[in-house]
Amino acid sequence: TPQPTPCSMAPVILLAASLVGLAASHASETSCLLQTRTKPQLPAESWLRYENGTLANEQRAVLLAGRNDPHAMAREWQSPFIDVNPSLKLLPPDIDHAPRSKNQEGSKNLVQTKHLQNPKAGCVAYAAGIATDSGFEEQLALTGCEVHAFDCTVDEKQRVVYRKDFIFHKWCLGASTHSNVQKLTESAFSAKDDADSYVFKTLEETMDELGHTSLDLLKFDIEGFEWALFRDSLLSSRRLPLQLSFELHTARANPKFVPADLVKDKHLKEVNDLFLRLFDLGYRVVSKEINPGDAACAEFVLVNVDVAKAEI
C-alpha cells in the first residue's frame, strides 16, 4: 500500500510556532487540510485560535457590556476605543509588526494571508483615500498584488497617482448622496469649488464595474467618511473583503482634518456597536493602534474568519 505524502513536504504558510495553547495534533491535521486548497485563507494555526473561540467571545461580551453601559461617556475620556481589543492575537511574521499601542503613518499591520504572501497567485486589494500619500498602495502594487486606489478629490494627473504601479480611479467609495458630496466639500482635502466632480460608488457597484467577485483587502483612511461607508455599503455588502484596514475617527477628532458633522455623534457606544456588527459578520480584530497625533482616532486591522473559511 503506498504511503501518504507527509504534510511537511507540501508548501504552506503557517503561523509562527510561538502561538500558545494549540494542540499539536490538531495543528498538523489543520495544516494538511489547508495545504490542499488554492484560494486565499488564513494561516493554518489561526484557524485553531478561531475555532476555540474563547477569546473572541470574551471580547464580544466586553463590546456588548460597554455599548449598554450607562456610564459609557465617563469611560470615553480614557479612550473611545477602550473596549475594542484584538480577539485574534497574532505575531510576526504572520502580521506586519509586533503589536504596539500607537500607529506609525503608512504602516499597516496586515495579516499575511496566502495571497499577500504570494500576490501573483491572485491578490486583489482596494484602497480608498489617497490625498497626498500613496506610499502604501505603491508598495503593495510592487509586490505583484492588483491594487485599485480610489479618491474623488485627486486628479489623475497629480504626482501622487500618475503613472504609478497601482490602478487609480477618480471616485470615492460610498453611497452617492447629496450629504456625502456636501460634507466632502467641507473637508480639508476638498477643492471646495469642484463639488460637481465628486463621484461616489458603493463597494458593490465598484466590484461589479471592475469585475471582481472577492477582495483580499479593503484599506481606507477617509477622515470620518468611514462611518457612512460602513452604513451605506460595507455592512450590507454581499461580498465582504477578507481583510479590512482602516482608521476610525470619533467625536473629538481634530476638525481641521475631519468634518465635525461626520463624527459629532460617534462616541464609545457607537464604536462598540460598529465592532459588534463587524464581529457578527465574521470579522475579528487583529490590530488596534491609536493615532499618536489625535487620540480620538485609531487604526484597526480586521480579518473575516467566515470569508476565509468559505474560501477553503
ZICORFEN-V116247 format. One record per residue. N is the residue number from 1. RES is the residue in one letter. PHI is phi in whole degrees, -180 to 180 (none if undefined). Layout:
n = <N/N>
res = <RES/RES>
phi = <PHI/PHI>
//
This chain:
n = <1/2/3/4/5/6/7/8/9/10/11/12/13/14/15/16/17/18/19/20/21/22/23/24/25/26/27/28/29/30/31/32/33/34/35/36/37/38/39/40/41/42/43/44/45/46/47/48/49/50/51/52/53/54/55/56/57/58/59/60/61/62/63/64/65/66/67/68/69/70/71/72/73/74/75/76/77/78/79/80/81/82/83/84/85/86/87/88/89/90/91/92/93/94/95/96/97/98/99/100/101/102/103/104/105/106/107/108/109/110/111/112/113/114/115/116/117/118/119/120/121/122/123/124/125/126/127/128/129/130/131/132/133/134/135/136/137/138/139/140/141/142/143/144/145/146/147/148/149/150/151/152/153/154/155/156/157/158/159/160/161/162/163/164/165/166/167/168/169/170/171/172/173/174/175/176/177/178/179/180/181/182/183/184/185/186/187/188/189/190/191/192/193/194/195/196/197/198/199/200/201/202/203/204/205/206/207/208/209/210/211/212/213/214/215/216/217/218/219/220/221/222/223/224/225/226/227/228/229/230/231/232/233/234/235/236/237/238/239/240/241/242/243/244/245/246/247/248/249/250/251/252/253/254/255/256/257/258/259/260/261/262/263/264/265/266/267/268/269/270/271/272/273/274/275/276/277/278/279/280/281/282/283/284/285/286/287/288/289/290/291/292/293/294/295/296/297/298/299/300/301/302/303/304/305/306/307/308/309/310/311/312>
res = <T/P/Q/P/T/P/C/S/M/A/P/V/I/L/L/A/A/S/L/V/G/L/A/A/S/H/A/S/E/T/S/C/L/L/Q/T/R/T/K/P/Q/L/P/A/E/S/W/L/R/Y/E/N/G/T/L/A/N/E/Q/R/A/V/L/L/A/G/R/N/D/P/H/A/M/A/R/E/W/Q/S/P/F/I/D/V/N/P/S/L/K/L/L/P/P/D/I/D/H/A/P/R/S/K/N/Q/E/G/S/K/N/L/V/Q/T/K/H/L/Q/N/P/K/A/G/C/V/A/Y/A/A/G/I/A/T/D/S/G/F/E/E/Q/L/A/L/T/G/C/E/V/H/A/F/D/C/T/V/D/E/K/Q/R/V/V/Y/R/K/D/F/I/F/H/K/W/C/L/G/A/S/T/H/S/N/V/Q/K/L/T/E/S/A/F/S/A/K/D/D/A/D/S/Y/V/F/K/T/L/E/E/T/M/D/E/L/G/H/T/S/L/D/L/L/K/F/D/I/E/G/F/E/W/A/L/F/R/D/S/L/L/S/S/R/R/L/P/L/Q/L/S/F/E/L/H/T/A/R/A/N/P/K/F/V/P/A/D/L/V/K/D/K/H/L/K/E/V/N/D/L/F/L/R/L/F/D/L/G/Y/R/V/V/S/K/E/I/N/P/G/D/A/A/C/A/E/F/V/L/V/N/V/D/V/A/K/A/E/I>
phi = <none/-61/-83/-65/-71/-60/-60/-65/-89/-94/-70/-160/-104/-114/-72/-61/-68/-73/-62/-99/77/-108/-78/-61/-66/-68/-61/-63/-64/-68/-61/-61/-63/-71/-69/-89/-105/-123/-86/-64/-159/-75/-59/-57/-70/-65/-62/-66/-63/-69/-64/-61/75/-62/-63/-62/-66/-64/-67/-64/-63/-65/-62/-65/-64/-67/-64/-95/-74/-67/-105/-59/-63/-67/-74/-63/-65/-72/-180/-69/-109/-61/-92/-99/-142/-56/-113/-134/-90/-124/-131/-59/-88/-85/-130/-65/-152/-63/-55/-145/-79/-123/-82/-115/-54/91/-102/-114/-85/-76/-74/-84/-69/-62/-76/-75/-74/-133/-56/-68/-79/133/-71/-130/-132/-111/-134/-109/96/-103/56/-114/-138/-118/-60/-63/-61/-65/-63/-66/-64/-68/-76/110/-70/-79/-112/-116/-111/-132/-168/-82/-98/-113/-84/-61/-93/-69/-58/-65/-127/-75/55/-94/-80/-94/-102/-100/-128/-87/-146/-101/-80/147/-75/-84/-123/-60/-62/-62/-65/-62/-70/-66/-65/-91/-81/-69/-101/-89/-79/68/-105/-123/-62/-65/-90/-82/-106/-115/-137/-70/-61/-62/-61/-66/-64/-62/-65/-92/77/-106/-102/-154/-130/-79/-153/-122/-112/-149/-137/-126/52/99/-72/-63/-65/-69/-62/-62/-65/-91/-137/-69/-68/-111/-70/-84/-129/-78/-63/-63/-138/-119/-134/-153/-104/-107/-112/-124/-57/-99/-64/-60/-67/-65/-114/-120/-53/-59/-64/-74/-128/-61/-112/-102/-117/-55/-63/-69/-61/-61/-64/-60/-72/-66/-66/-65/-58/-71/-88/108/-85/-123/-72/-104/-147/-133/-137/-73/-65/-67/-97/-160/-70/-87/-130/-150/-94/-129/-125/-128/-125/-95/-71/-73/-64/-62/-65/-66/-93/-71>
//
